[in-house]
Amino acid sequence: MAGKQTVQTSSLFFLWLTTLSVVSKNFYFTPCLANLDMNSIEWTEEREDDEANEIQSQHTMSRDCDLSAGKWVFDASYPLYNPDCPYIINQVSCQRNGRPDLDYEKWRWQPQQCSIPRFNALDFLGRIRKKRVMLVGDSIMRSQWESLVCMVEAVIPNERKLVSSYGPTIAFHAVDFQASIEFSWAPLLVELREEAYHKKVLYLDSIEENAKYWRGVDVLVFDSAHWWTHSGKWSSWDYYKEGDRLFTGLNPMVAYEKGLTTWAKWVDLNLDPRRTRVIFRSVSPQHSRDNGWQCYRQREPRVFLGHRPRVPWQLVVLREALKKTSFPVYLLDVTSMSALRRDGHPSIYGRAADAQGRQEAAGRTSDCSHWCLPGVPDAWNEMLYALL
């Protein structure tokens, strides 16, 4: 009886939403994706200049299988969703933007010691029934959110899925499962505020303005790495602030350690491991050597030859920060596997082609940081599915 009332209530609620969209200063709710321009919901763009590799944290849910060690296998049954999925923003919709080859959509990640189950949308939705899953981070984490939404949305009737936006968050709702898959924009995790004279201040010991959106979430997936290495004209702040001290000169890795310490303290003090699962996704590698053209015209993954690229300092700091947390945080290592995928970036196909469908390299920039969708982030989400 209670289930029938829930369905009736959901139906009435959805009918009301269809009749009247609710719009206020901070909140937007729409039952129809056609009414929501995914490309209009923008967050500040980042630029990265680091190619990285990850070390697995001691905080792991399972030691039986190293998901990060393996190889990319060509699988003609991929991708897992339609490349025309409307939740993908134009910047990473490489096929839509005229990329002529499609093999980058068909590589499946195969760990050496075990198998990752093929993503099953209905099973995944059943596992998150009556739960909230939130991905927190930068624009690459937003791409992972788009990928995950596209992996599940096709099995849900149009009238039973909707999208809401509130502050820095956007959420996809599966009405019949009473579940949501959300993204929260917080590339530094700690707070970045605009102060007097349009100066931006990074508060190394303040996080609540961002963290208030994470409360009550059942599965939290974080990332934060690239923005901490920004410098010069790409820096997102003018000053650091810690306590009452305002300053400009600070080693980026010292700042990163302070920011992660603030995040870790918040997790320890505010989350219950019996109620919330926390995953920290490792840094997404980029291939921007040679003035950003290292990924141009790449058509297949590199072969793993057994060597490990260098470990950047920000990931050493991250590993040490996670060791100090009392909360069991799983570090999802996607870095070494993704470093093999020079072919998976938008390159010059980060925007639409001309009227004849041509993309000319001359005069264009090559995006070797973000990932085409469908593509590499789908494998990250299959790993997430395996963990859940």
C-alpha positions as CSV (number, residue, x, y, z in Angstrom):
1,M,0.0,0.0,0.0
2,A,2.8,2.4,0.9
3,G,4.5,1.6,-2.4
4,K,1.3,2.4,-4.3
5,Q,1.0,5.7,-2.5
6,T,4.6,6.6,-3.3
7,V,4.1,5.9,-7.0
8,Q,0.9,8.0,-6.9
9,T,2.6,10.8,-5.1
10,S,5.5,10.7,-7.6
11,S,3.1,10.8,-10.5
12,L,1.2,13.8,-9.1
13,F,4.5,15.5,-8.3
14,F,5.8,15.0,-11.8
15,L,2.5,16.2,-13.4
16,W,2.7,19.3,-11.3
17,L,6.3,19.9,-12.5
18,T,5.3,19.4,-16.1
19,T,2.6,22.0,-15.7
20,L,4.7,24.5,-14.0
21,S,8.5,24.8,-13.8
22,V,9.8,26.2,-10.6
23,V,12.3,28.9,-11.0
24,S,13.8,31.0,-8.3
25,K,17.0,32.9,-7.7
26,N,19.0,29.9,-6.6
27,F,16.9,26.9,-7.7
28,Y,15.9,25.5,-11.1
29,F,13.9,22.3,-11.6
30,T,12.8,20.9,-15.0
31,P,11.1,17.6,-15.9
32,C,12.2,17.9,-19.6
33,L,15.8,17.8,-20.6
34,A,14.9,19.7,-23.8
35,N,14.2,22.7,-21.7
36,L,17.6,22.6,-20.1
37,D,20.6,23.7,-22.1
38,M,23.4,21.6,-20.7
39,N,26.0,23.9,-22.3
40,S,24.5,26.9,-20.5
41,I,25.3,25.4,-17.1
42,E,29.0,26.4,-17.0
43,W,31.7,26.4,-14.4
44,T,35.1,28.1,-14.7
45,E,37.4,26.4,-17.1
46,E,40.7,25.0,-15.9
47,R,44.0,24.4,-17.6
48,E,46.4,21.7,-16.6
49,D,50.1,21.4,-17.3
50,D,51.0,18.1,-15.5
51,E,51.1,14.6,-16.8
52,A,50.8,12.4,-13.7
53,N,50.7,8.9,-12.2
54,E,49.0,7.8,-9.0
55,I,50.0,5.7,-6.0
56,Q,47.3,3.7,-4.4
57,S,46.4,4.8,-0.9
58,Q,46.5,2.4,2.0
59,H,42.8,3.2,2.4
60,T,41.2,0.5,0.1
61,M,38.0,-1.4,0.3
62,S,39.6,-4.5,-1.3
63,R,43.2,-5.6,-1.7
64,D,42.3,-8.6,-3.9
65,C,42.4,-6.8,-7.2
66,D,44.3,-3.8,-8.4
67,L,41.8,-2.2,-10.7
68,S,44.4,0.3,-12.0
69,A,46.8,-2.4,-13.4
70,G,45.7,-3.8,-16.8
71,K,45.2,-3.0,-20.4
72,W,42.8,-1.4,-22.9
73,V,40.9,-4.0,-25.0
74,F,39.1,-3.1,-28.2
75,D,35.5,-4.1,-27.8
76,A,33.1,-3.6,-30.7
77,S,30.1,-3.7,-28.4
78,Y,31.1,-0.4,-26.9
79,P,30.2,2.4,-26.3
80,L,27.8,1.8,-23.5
81,Y,25.4,4.6,-24.6
82,N,24.4,6.7,-27.6
83,P,26.9,9.3,-28.5
84,D,24.0,11.7,-29.0
85,C,23.1,11.5,-25.3
86,P,21.7,15.0,-24.6
87,Y,23.5,15.3,-21.3
88,I,26.9,15.7,-22.9
89,I,28.1,19.2,-23.3
90,N,29.4,20.3,-26.8
91,Q,33.0,20.7,-25.6
92,V,33.5,16.9,-25.1
93,S,31.1,15.6,-27.7
94,C,33.8,14.8,-30.2
95,Q,31.7,12.9,-32.7
96,R,29.2,15.8,-32.8
97,N,32.1,18.1,-33.4
98,G,33.4,16.3,-36.4
99,R,36.0,13.9,-35.2
100,P,36.3,11.4,-38.1
101,D,37.4,8.3,-36.2
102,L,35.3,6.5,-33.6
103,D,37.7,3.8,-32.2
104,Y,38.2,6.0,-29.1
105,E,34.7,5.0,-28.0
106,K,35.3,1.3,-28.2
107,W,38.2,0.6,-25.8
108,R,37.3,-1.3,-22.6
109,W,39.6,-1.4,-19.5
110,Q,40.6,-4.9,-18.5
111,P,42.4,-5.3,-15.1
112,Q,45.1,-7.9,-15.0
113,Q,43.9,-9.9,-11.9
114,C,40.2,-9.7,-12.2
115,S,37.3,-8.5,-14.4
116,I,35.2,-5.4,-14.1
117,P,31.5,-6.3,-14.7
118,R,29.9,-4.7,-17.7
119,F,27.8,-1.8,-16.6
120,N,24.2,-2.7,-16.1
121,A,22.1,0.4,-15.8
122,L,19.1,-1.2,-14.1
123,D,21.3,-3.0,-11.6
124,F,23.2,0.2,-10.8
125,L,19.9,2.1,-10.3
126,G,18.7,-0.7,-8.0
127,R,21.9,-0.4,-5.9
128,I,21.4,3.3,-5.5
129,R,17.6,3.2,-4.9
130,K,16.6,5.9,-2.4
131,K,20.1,7.2,-2.4
132,R,22.1,10.2,-3.6
133,V,25.4,9.8,-5.5
134,M,27.4,13.0,-5.8
135,L,30.6,13.7,-7.8
136,V,32.5,16.7,-6.5
137,G,35.3,18.5,-8.3
138,D,36.3,20.3,-11.6
139,S,35.2,20.1,-15.2
140,I,36.7,16.7,-15.7
141,M,34.6,15.4,-12.8
142,R,31.6,17.0,-14.5
143,S,32.4,15.0,-17.6
144,Q,32.4,11.9,-15.4
145,W,29.0,12.9,-14.2
146,E,27.7,13.3,-17.7
147,S,29.1,9.9,-18.6
148,L,27.4,8.3,-15.6
149,V,24.1,9.9,-16.4
150,C,24.3,8.8,-20.0
151,M,25.0,5.3,-18.9
152,V,21.7,5.1,-17.0
153,E,19.3,7.5,-18.6
154,A,18.3,5.3,-21.6
155,V,16.6,2.7,-19.4
156,I,14.3,5.4,-17.8
157,P,11.2,6.7,-19.6
158,N,11.4,10.4,-20.5
159,E,8.6,11.2,-18.1
160,R,10.3,9.5,-15.2
161,K,13.6,11.4,-15.2
162,L,14.3,15.1,-14.5
163,V,17.1,17.5,-13.8
164,S,17.5,20.0,-11.1
165,S,20.0,22.8,-10.5
166,Y,20.8,24.4,-7.1
167,G,23.7,26.7,-6.5
168,P,26.9,25.0,-7.7
169,T,25.1,21.6,-8.1
170,I,23.2,19.9,-10.9
171,A,21.3,16.6,-10.3
172,F,19.8,13.9,-12.5
173,H,16.8,12.3,-10.8
174,A,15.5,8.8,-11.5
175,V,12.0,9.3,-10.1
176,D,10.9,5.7,-9.8
177,F,14.1,4.7,-8.0
178,Q,14.0,7.8,-5.8
179,A,17.6,8.2,-6.6
180,S,19.8,11.0,-7.8
181,I,23.2,11.3,-9.5
182,E,24.6,14.8,-8.8
183,F,27.6,17.0,-9.6
184,S,28.9,19.7,-7.3
185,W,31.4,22.3,-8.6
186,A,34.3,22.6,-6.1
187,P,37.6,22.2,-8.0
188,L,39.7,23.2,-4.9
189,L,37.3,21.7,-2.3
190,V,38.0,24.6,0.0
191,E,36.4,28.1,-0.5
192,L,37.4,30.6,-3.1
193,R,35.8,34.0,-2.5
194,E,35.8,37.3,-4.3
195,E,36.7,40.1,-1.9
196,A,37.1,43.8,-2.2
197,Y,38.4,45.3,-5.5
198,H,37.5,42.0,-7.3
199,K,40.4,40.2,-5.7
200,K,39.9,36.5,-5.2
201,V,41.0,34.9,-2.0
202,L,41.5,31.1,-1.4
203,Y,40.6,30.2,2.2
204,L,42.8,27.3,3.0
205,D,41.0,26.5,6.3
206,S,37.4,27.1,5.2
207,I,35.2,24.6,3.4
208,E,31.6,24.8,4.7
209,E,30.2,27.0,1.9
210,N,31.0,24.1,-0.5
211,A,30.6,21.2,2.0
212,K,27.0,22.2,2.9
213,Y,25.9,20.8,-0.5
214,W,27.6,17.4,0.4
215,R,25.6,16.7,3.5
216,G,23.1,13.9,3.4
217,V,24.7,12.3,0.4
218,D,25.2,8.5,0.4
219,V,28.1,8.1,-2.0
220,L,30.6,11.0,-2.4
221,V,33.2,10.9,-5.1
222,F,35.8,13.7,-4.9
223,D,38.7,14.9,-7.1
224,S,41.0,17.9,-6.6
225,A,44.5,18.3,-8.1
226,H,44.8,20.3,-11.3
227,W,43.7,23.7,-10.1
228,W,46.3,23.7,-7.3
229,T,49.1,23.7,-9.9
230,H,47.8,26.8,-11.8
231,S,50.1,29.7,-11.8
232,G,50.6,33.1,-13.5
233,K,47.7,34.2,-15.6
234,W,45.9,30.8,-15.1
235,S,45.8,31.2,-11.3
236,S,42.3,31.4,-10.0
237,W,43.2,33.4,-6.9
238,D,45.1,36.5,-5.9
239,Y,45.7,35.7,-2.2
240,Y,45.7,32.8,0.2
241,K,44.1,33.2,3.6
242,E,44.6,31.0,6.7
243,G,43.1,32.2,10.0
244,D,43.7,36.0,10.0
245,R,46.8,35.8,7.8
246,L,46.5,37.0,4.2
247,F,49.5,36.3,1.9
248,T,50.5,35.6,-1.7
249,G,53.7,33.6,-1.5
250,L,53.2,29.9,-0.8
251,N,54.5,26.7,-2.3
252,P,51.6,25.2,-4.2
253,M,52.1,21.8,-2.6
254,V,52.1,23.3,0.9
255,A,48.8,25.0,0.0
256,Y,47.4,21.8,-1.4
257,E,48.4,19.9,1.8
258,K,46.6,22.6,3.9
259,G,43.5,22.4,1.6
260,L,43.3,18.6,1.8
261,T,43.8,18.7,5.6
262,T,40.8,21.0,5.8
263,W,38.8,18.6,3.6
264,A,39.9,15.5,5.6
265,K,39.0,17.1,8.9
266,W,35.5,17.9,7.6
267,V,35.0,14.3,6.4
268,D,36.2,12.9,9.8
269,L,33.9,15.3,11.8
270,N,30.8,15.3,9.6
271,L,30.4,11.9,7.9
272,D,29.4,8.5,9.3
273,P,31.1,5.6,7.5
274,R,28.0,3.5,8.3
275,R,25.9,6.0,6.3
276,T,28.2,7.4,3.7
277,R,30.8,6.0,1.3
278,V,33.7,8.3,0.3
279,I,35.8,7.8,-2.8
280,F,38.7,10.1,-4.0
281,R,39.4,9.7,-7.7
282,S,43.0,10.2,-8.6
283,V,44.2,13.0,-11.0
284,S,43.1,12.7,-14.6
285,P,46.3,12.8,-16.7
286,Q,46.6,15.1,-19.7
287,H,48.9,14.9,-22.7
288,S,49.8,18.6,-23.3
289,R,53.4,18.4,-24.1
290,D,54.6,20.0,-27.4
291,N,52.4,23.0,-26.9
292,G,49.3,20.9,-26.5
293,W,49.5,18.9,-29.6
294,Q,50.7,15.5,-28.2
295,C,47.2,14.1,-28.5
296,Y,46.4,15.4,-32.0
297,R,45.7,12.6,-34.5
298,Q,46.2,9.9,-31.9
299,R,44.1,6.9,-32.9
300,E,44.8,4.1,-30.3
301,P,46.0,3.6,-26.7
302,R,49.6,3.3,-25.9
303,V,50.8,-0.2,-24.7
304,F,51.7,-0.5,-21.1
305,L,55.4,-1.6,-21.0
306,G,55.7,-2.1,-17.3
307,H,57.3,1.2,-16.5
308,R,55.7,3.7,-14.1
309,P,55.8,7.4,-15.0
310,R,56.9,9.8,-12.3
311,V,54.6,10.5,-9.4
312,P,53.9,14.2,-9.1
313,W,54.1,15.9,-5.8
314,Q,50.4,16.7,-5.5
315,L,49.6,13.0,-5.5
316,V,52.2,12.2,-2.9
317,V,50.6,14.9,-0.7
318,L,47.1,13.4,-1.4
319,R,48.3,9.9,-0.4
320,E,49.7,11.2,2.8
321,A,46.6,13.2,3.6
322,L,44.4,10.1,3.1
323,K,46.7,8.1,5.4
324,K,45.9,10.5,8.2
325,T,42.1,10.3,7.9
326,S,40.2,8.1,10.3
327,F,37.4,7.8,7.8
328,P,37.8,4.9,5.4
329,V,38.4,6.7,2.0
330,Y,39.0,4.7,-1.1
331,L,41.4,6.1,-3.5
332,L,40.2,5.2,-7.0
333,D,43.4,5.2,-9.2
334,V,42.5,6.1,-12.8
335,T,45.8,7.9,-13.6
336,S,48.1,5.3,-15.0
337,M,45.3,3.6,-17.0
338,S,44.2,6.9,-18.4
339,A,47.8,8.0,-19.2
340,L,47.7,5.3,-21.9
341,R,44.9,7.1,-23.7
342,R,46.4,9.9,-25.7
343,D,43.7,9.1,-28.3
344,G,40.9,9.9,-25.9
345,H,41.1,13.7,-25.7
346,P,39.0,16.2,-27.8
347,S,42.2,17.7,-29.4
348,I,40.8,20.1,-32.0
349,Y,37.3,18.5,-31.8
350,G,36.3,20.4,-28.7
351,R,34.0,22.6,-30.8
352,A,31.8,22.2,-33.8
353,A,33.2,21.8,-37.3
354,D,32.5,24.3,-40.1
355,A,29.4,24.0,-42.4
356,Q,31.2,21.4,-44.5
357,G,32.0,19.3,-41.5
358,R,35.7,20.1,-41.7
359,Q,38.1,20.7,-38.8
360,E,41.3,22.5,-39.6
361,A,44.2,22.3,-37.2
362,A,45.7,25.6,-38.2
363,G,44.7,28.3,-35.8
364,R,43.0,25.9,-33.4
365,T,44.0,24.9,-29.9
366,S,44.3,21.2,-29.0
367,D,42.5,20.2,-25.8
368,C,44.6,17.3,-24.4
369,S,43.2,17.6,-20.9
370,H,39.5,16.8,-21.1
371,W,38.1,13.6,-22.5
372,C,35.8,12.8,-25.4
373,L,32.4,11.3,-24.5
374,P,31.8,8.4,-24.9
375,G,35.3,7.6,-23.9
376,V,37.7,7.2,-21.0
377,P,35.4,8.4,-18.1
378,D,33.0,5.6,-19.0
379,A,35.7,3.2,-17.8
380,W,36.1,5.1,-14.5
381,N,32.4,4.7,-14.0
382,E,32.5,1.0,-14.6
383,M,35.1,0.9,-11.9
384,L,32.8,2.9,-9.6
385,Y,30.0,0.4,-10.5
386,A,32.3,-2.5,-9.5
387,L,33.0,-0.8,-6.1
388,L,29.3,-0.3,-5.4
